[in-house]
Amino acid sequence: MNYKVSHPTKIVNCEIDLPSSKSISNRLLIIQALCKEDFKIKNLSNSDDTNSLKNAFNASGDTIDLGPAGTSFRFLTSYLSAQKGRDFILTGTDRMKERPIQNLVAALQMLGAKVSYLEKEGFPPLKIKGTTILGGEITIDASISSQFISSLLLIAPTLANGLILNISGNIVSEPYIQMTLRLMEEFGVNHCWERNKLVVNKQNYTAKDYTVEADWSAATFWFQIAALTENCNIKLNGLYQESMQGDAKAKTIFKDFGIASVFKDNALTLTKNNNQNFPEAIDLIDTPDMYQSLKCTLFALNKTTEITGVSTLKNKETDRVKAVENELKKLSTSKIIDTYKDHRMAMSFTPLSLKYGELTIKNNEVVSKSYPNFWQDLSRAGFIIKP
């Protein structure tokens, strides 16, 4: 379905309960599956990605279709490889079959995993024959995807010889690796990371109940909305001030866009102060998921800030740099936005209705991949949404 979106006043005053972090939720589900004792995960994400991972653990057959859930696919590749005595076929959407996974598979094969390709070499779908993986020392290129490293780290303490990762290349999305390690520490697993060597010895995960914090990636779209309003007072519930999420960087970046953000009573409130100081460049090597939102905001504000550190975006749900460029070019002649089956395309272009009037967002349902209540929350903020 398509939605027509507009905002009559360009003034946004609202209170929003943000969705919980799917990045944290997905890591917790793997830890829960590997832990010898059960524990409760409170405020688990209700995103499509997290639901697909949760359902995979309860799948009755040996073929697991994860749809477009990239993180879930990477995490399960390592997890299923270590399930001795079971065979699996891991697959997903046509786009998933275009997203490279060779670095992760090669690393697992070096550790003794039995993983092979069913179609194109280096890409899903995969045939996985679960076996005992002893572990050991390997080298992995960190410039392709942080999820490959997180996937290996999550199973590392369950391997007989633990895991020594020699990391080569420039690390992309390092905060997501740090998130994985911090969550492992929360459940009793220690590590040592010195220079380019990351060591996790054999250990046991220790059960404890855990409450998932709200999603800073989702908050980014509200910073974007704040930047494009004439005036605003936006209260965002559920965020942690000392967050393990890399996208908490939005608070710093959007400060230069004239957005004041203040934590009070477990909520973050966004207001405009128009104290703008746009930088010449913004490096997103640690937080590439913010690219679409930032690029759209800068375009609408007619600012020429360069955005770097986005080399991984060509292998996301779509080629995000190219997709954003295509749709921004169309704005002068068309108000119909293609989303390329990418949730972040829908959510980053919708706020542009504050500057360009009514926009038609195609395939509005894609937002459920990470933020199922996005459209309802926009209605609370005064946006008019029509089928």
Secondary structure as GFF3:
##gff-version 3
##sequence-region A 1 387
A	DSSP	beta_strand	3	6	.	.	.	ID=ss1
A	DSSP	beta_strand	11	17	.	.	.	ID=ss2
A	DSSP	alpha_helix	22	34	.	.	.	ID=ss3
A	DSSP	beta_strand	41	42	.	.	.	ID=ss4
A	DSSP	alpha_helix	48	57	.	.	.	ID=ss5
A	DSSP	beta_strand	63	65	.	.	.	ID=ss6
A	DSSP	alpha_helix	70	81	.	.	.	ID=ss7
A	DSSP	beta_strand	87	91	.	.	.	ID=ss8
A	DSSP	three_ten_helix	96	98	.	.	.	ID=ss9
A	DSSP	alpha_helix	102	110	.	.	.	ID=ss10
A	DSSP	beta_strand	114	117	.	.	.	ID=ss11
A	DSSP	beta_strand	126	129	.	.	.	ID=ss12
A	DSSP	beta_strand	136	141	.	.	.	ID=ss13
A	DSSP	alpha_helix	146	155	.	.	.	ID=ss14
A	DSSP	three_ten_helix	156	158	.	.	.	ID=ss15
A	DSSP	beta_strand	163	168	.	.	.	ID=ss16
A	DSSP	alpha_helix	174	186	.	.	.	ID=ss17
A	DSSP	beta_strand	192	194	.	.	.	ID=ss18
A	DSSP	beta_strand	197	200	.	.	.	ID=ss19
A	DSSP	beta_strand	210	211	.	.	.	ID=ss20
A	DSSP	alpha_helix	216	228	.	.	.	ID=ss21
A	DSSP	beta_strand	231	237	.	.	.	ID=ss22
A	DSSP	three_ten_helix	246	249	.	.	.	ID=ss23
A	DSSP	alpha_helix	250	255	.	.	.	ID=ss24
A	DSSP	beta_strand	257	264	.	.	.	ID=ss25
A	DSSP	beta_strand	267	276	.	.	.	ID=ss26
A	DSSP	beta_strand	281	283	.	.	.	ID=ss27
A	DSSP	three_ten_helix	288	290	.	.	.	ID=ss28
A	DSSP	alpha_helix	291	300	.	.	.	ID=ss29
A	DSSP	beta_strand	306	308	.	.	.	ID=ss30
A	DSSP	three_ten_helix	311	315	.	.	.	ID=ss31
A	DSSP	alpha_helix	320	330	.	.	.	ID=ss32
A	DSSP	beta_strand	336	337	.	.	.	ID=ss33
A	DSSP	alpha_helix	343	349	.	.	.	ID=ss34
A	DSSP	three_ten_helix	350	352	.	.	.	ID=ss35
A	DSSP	alpha_helix	353	356	.	.	.	ID=ss36
A	DSSP	beta_strand	359	361	.	.	.	ID=ss37
A	DSSP	three_ten_helix	364	369	.	.	.	ID=ss38
A	DSSP	alpha_helix	374	380	.	.	.	ID=ss39
A	DSSP	beta_strand	384	386	.	.	.	ID=ss40
###
